Amino acid sequence: MPQPDYGLDAPKLVRRLAVRGGFLIAFAVVLYLANRNTSPGTAQALTAMLVCIGVGFFITAGFMVWSSRVAKLKLRDRILDGFSWRGDETVLDVGCGRGLMLIGAAKRLKTGKATGVDTWQSDVLSGNNPEAPLRNAKTEGVENRVKIESADARKLPFGASNFDVVVSSLAIHNIQSGPERAKALREIARVLKPGGRVAIFDTFHTSEYAKGLQQLGLTEVKLSSISLLWCLPCRTVTARKP
């Protein structure tokens, strides 16, 4: 059976880590072979150091792949299971990428609909384009409950109080400045219905998000404990719109 593919996060960084690890190990072997007869002690020490650094690069790359392929799916389910689902909710995924959170939410719906928006930056997620989440939705059997739009988080093309649930994963930190990230938070609060819930999972700025949501009047603002994925501290911010 075909399996959904939710992509590799930060693919260029993973590739650079793997290439540098391989280069350092290969260089270490060449260095050792060239100097083992004339300076065996120095050759062994340098080789050991370079191999350790190279292996470290490989381990980091492997951990990032595991975070993308395994850990983030488990984390997705943990976040979504934190909501009480009726099945008729309208859901928005801000920065949906290949549909990880979007499709996870759609699988919990019966008559509700899940909409995903993104600007489709290929450097932050492999194969990031509007067709990818639609393919995954079809593979997961929820294509009738999913809709995709191209839109910026700072200017969402929806009316106020339009969604019961808003989620976002590994997206808002890609907006470079604090004032611009604040615009995205304002838009999330604007489109959320009274009584609606929001969950934002990210690697950076989560304390900033929590403070921003509180300033926007949201209640029950909570920060999760830290998860070390992609070799970075990650947290989830949850809140409710009164």
PyMOL commands that set and color helices and strands:
alter all, ss='L'
color gray80, all
select helices_A, chain A and resi 11-35+40-80+100-106+131-139+143-145+172-174+178-191+206-215
alter helices_A, ss='H'
color red, helices_A
select strands_A, chain A and resi 90-94+113-118+146-150+163-169+192-202+219-223+227-229+232-240
alter strands_A, ss='S'
color yellow, strands_A
deselect
rebuild
show_as cartoon
